[in-house]
Amino acid sequence: MADTRIGYIDIHRSGRGEYMGGLLITDRLGIPIEFRHTEPVSPTKVQQVLYGKALERFLKSETLAKCLLNDLENKPDLLVVPDAEYYSLTKQFHFPFVQLTKAAREPLAQHGDFVEVSEAEINLQVLSLREPLRVRVDRKNAASMAAVKTILVDVGRTMDMLEPLARVQEALRALILENQ
């Protein structure tokens, strides 16, 4: 799995109500291969009224994330997403979407050990972290969990699987500041 690519995506909302999306693809060491970002998007007052509480979800998944994923030159083997709102895109993109967080439990005995929480969630021990990873996929794509686990066990030997998402978030904050 020497050429494994992991994607990290997030959408940031500025204090001025602008949204900007960023997508980082790394290799198995966490070294950037590709970074894409959108221009800031400011919903109009009419859009805010018409979309209501669904506006942010629509902008995140159906507008900004879809644009970023369509423009990628280096498709990831899996995409780390910050929340389940991105799962609606799994129908259009043929790689697993995964939520990763710390499992808040004692370490498991060995690298690669896991505890199944449900068909769509496991706690997985990786070398790069003291506590296990909480790994969640969309229930509709629970069959992808075995492939996800294999990738994470391999890549978890060489990089902190959580850290690149923080890089995307920091890059988006910096880009928004540049545009002000």
Secondary structure by P-SEA (a helix, b strand, c coil): ccbbbbbbbbccccccbbbbbbbbbbcccccccbbbbbcbbbbcaaaaaaaccaaaaaaccccaaaaaaaaccccccbbbbcccccccccccccbbbbbbccccccccccccbbbbccccccccccccccbbbbcccccccccaaaaaaaaaaaaccccccccaaaaaaaaaaaaaaaac
